[in-house]
Amino acid sequence: EGNKAAILFPGQGSQYPGMLENVKDLPAVKVMLIKAEEILGWNVLEYCGKEADAKVLNDTRYAQPLMFLAGLAHAEWMKKTNPLLFSNKIKAVSGFSLGEVTALCFAGAISFEDALEFVKIRSNIMARCNGGSMVSLIGLSLRDVKALCKKTGCTVANLICHHNKVELIPHNVI
């Protein structure tokens, strides 16, 4: 039915300079930013403004809290610009990787403070993993992915695809 909607919150890797510029002055977002500085110990807007350093934005310690906050901040913008949608049409929320935490917080399953504290801990632990990295591959055959893994010495942690056509799907995400 056209009367239902879902929200999917993005994960790390979706961050970009200036991602909070259009939402930072919303009252609910201002409150989030004040609480975030208390929890994180740094001013969020200094790390994601239009002139943000890409190296800092891509640092897991900053990227994950920033994406968590950006997801919730943009949901606040959507509430303001389309209140009818948020009053009764949102039937599901989900997230990709870090976005799962944002979705849980948005849904009220965990408090903003607890979620951000968890994201802070998670991002700091992940940042300490030396030599590790993560990549999403889209549109490769399983055979090509296996060859790439063999060449690079990496392994597949998650394989997300249509279960009947695993060998070649244009929209595989690995």
C-alpha positions as CSV (number, residue, x, y, z in Angstrom):
1,E,0.0,0.0,0.0
2,G,1.1,3.6,-0.6
3,N,0.4,4.5,3.0
4,K,3.4,2.8,4.5
5,A,7.1,3.8,4.6
6,A,10.3,2.4,5.9
7,I,13.6,4.2,6.7
8,L,17.0,2.7,6.0
9,F,19.9,4.3,7.8
10,P,23.3,4.2,6.1
11,G,26.6,3.0,7.5
12,Q,30.1,4.2,7.6
13,G,31.3,5.2,4.1
14,S,28.4,7.4,3.4
15,Q,29.9,10.4,5.2
16,Y,30.8,13.6,3.3
17,P,31.9,17.1,4.1
18,G,29.0,19.4,5.1
19,M,26.6,16.5,5.8
20,L,25.0,18.3,8.7
21,E,25.0,21.8,7.2
22,N,21.3,21.8,6.3
23,V,20.1,20.3,9.5
24,K,22.4,21.6,12.3
25,D,20.0,24.5,13.2
26,L,16.9,22.3,13.8
27,P,16.1,22.5,17.6
28,A,16.2,18.7,18.0
29,V,19.5,18.5,16.2
30,K,21.0,21.2,18.3
31,V,20.1,19.2,21.4
32,M,21.7,16.1,19.9
33,L,24.9,18.0,19.1
34,I,25.2,19.3,22.6
35,K,24.7,15.8,24.1
36,A,27.1,14.4,21.5
37,E,29.9,16.8,22.5
38,E,29.5,15.8,26.1
39,I,29.6,12.1,25.3
40,L,32.3,12.2,22.6
41,G,34.5,14.9,24.0
42,W,34.7,16.8,20.7
43,N,32.6,19.2,18.7
44,V,30.9,17.3,15.9
45,L,30.5,20.3,13.6
46,E,34.2,20.9,13.6
47,Y,34.7,17.5,12.0
48,C,32.0,17.4,9.3
49,G,31.7,21.0,8.0
50,K,32.0,21.8,4.3
51,E,35.7,22.2,4.7
52,A,36.2,18.9,6.6
53,D,39.4,17.0,6.0
54,A,38.7,13.8,4.2
55,K,41.3,12.0,6.2
56,V,39.5,12.9,9.4
57,L,36.1,12.1,7.9
58,N,37.3,8.7,6.9
59,D,38.8,7.9,10.3
60,T,36.5,5.4,11.9
61,R,36.7,7.1,15.3
62,Y,35.0,10.1,13.8
63,A,33.1,8.6,10.8
64,Q,30.9,6.3,12.9
65,P,29.7,8.9,15.4
66,L,29.2,11.4,12.6
67,M,27.1,8.9,10.6
68,F,25.0,8.0,13.6
69,L,24.3,11.7,14.3
70,A,23.7,12.5,10.6
71,G,21.2,9.7,10.3
72,L,19.2,10.9,13.2
73,A,19.6,14.6,12.2
74,H,18.3,14.0,8.8
75,A,15.4,12.0,10.2
76,E,14.5,15.1,12.2
77,W,14.6,17.1,9.0
78,M,12.3,14.6,7.4
79,K,9.9,14.9,10.4
80,K,9.9,18.7,10.0
81,T,9.4,18.7,6.2
82,N,6.9,15.8,6.0
83,P,5.2,15.5,9.4
84,L,2.3,13.4,7.9
85,L,4.8,10.7,6.8
86,F,6.2,10.5,10.4
87,S,2.9,10.7,12.2
88,N,1.6,7.3,11.1
89,K,3.2,5.9,7.9
90,I,6.6,4.7,9.1
91,K,6.2,1.0,9.6
92,A,9.8,-0.2,9.7
93,V,13.3,1.0,10.3
94,S,16.5,-0.7,9.4
95,G,20.2,0.1,8.9
96,F,23.3,-1.1,7.1
97,S,26.1,-1.9,9.5
98,L,26.4,1.1,11.8
99,G,23.0,2.2,10.5
100,E,21.5,-0.6,12.6
101,V,22.4,1.3,15.7
102,T,20.8,4.4,14.3
103,A,17.7,2.5,13.5
104,L,17.4,1.1,17.0
105,C,17.8,4.5,18.5
106,F,15.3,6.1,16.1
107,A,12.8,3.3,16.9
108,G,13.2,4.0,20.6
109,A,14.8,0.6,21.4
110,I,17.8,2.3,23.0
111,S,18.3,5.9,24.2
112,F,20.3,8.4,22.2
113,E,22.9,8.6,25.0
114,D,23.4,4.8,25.2
115,A,23.5,4.4,21.5
116,L,26.1,7.1,21.0
117,E,28.2,5.8,23.9
118,F,28.1,2.4,22.2
119,V,29.0,3.9,18.8
120,K,31.9,5.7,20.5
121,I,33.2,2.5,22.0
122,R,32.6,0.5,18.8
123,S,34.4,3.1,16.6
124,N,37.4,3.3,18.9
125,I,37.8,-0.5,19.0
126,M,37.5,-0.8,15.3
127,A,40.0,2.1,14.8
128,R,42.6,0.1,16.8
129,C,42.4,-2.9,14.4
130,N,45.7,-2.6,12.6
131,G,45.8,-3.6,9.0
132,G,42.1,-4.3,8.8
133,S,39.7,-2.9,6.3
134,M,36.3,-3.5,4.8
135,V,34.9,-3.2,1.3
136,S,31.5,-3.6,-0.4
137,L,31.6,-5.2,-3.8
138,I,28.6,-4.8,-6.1
139,G,28.1,-6.6,-9.4
140,L,30.9,-9.2,-9.3
141,S,30.4,-12.9,-9.8
142,L,31.3,-15.1,-6.8
143,R,34.1,-16.6,-8.9
144,D,35.6,-13.1,-9.4
145,V,35.3,-12.3,-5.7
146,K,37.1,-15.5,-4.8
147,A,39.8,-14.7,-7.3
148,L,40.2,-11.2,-5.8
149,C,40.3,-12.6,-2.3
150,K,43.0,-15.1,-3.3
151,K,45.1,-12.4,-4.9
152,T,44.8,-10.0,-1.9
153,G,44.8,-12.5,1.0
154,C,41.4,-11.3,2.3
155,T,38.3,-13.3,3.2
156,V,34.6,-12.8,2.7
157,A,32.9,-11.9,5.9
158,N,29.3,-11.5,4.6
159,L,27.8,-12.5,1.3
160,I,24.5,-10.9,0.6
161,C,22.7,-11.9,-2.6
162,H,19.8,-13.8,-4.1
163,H,20.2,-17.3,-2.8
164,N,19.3,-19.0,-6.1
165,K,21.6,-17.0,-8.4
166,V,24.7,-16.5,-6.3
167,E,27.1,-16.9,-9.3
168,L,26.2,-13.7,-11.0
169,I,23.8,-11.0,-10.0
170,P,24.3,-7.4,-11.0
171,H,23.3,-6.2,-7.5
172,N,25.3,-8.6,-5.3
173,V,26.7,-7.0,-2.3
174,I,29.7,-8.7,-0.7
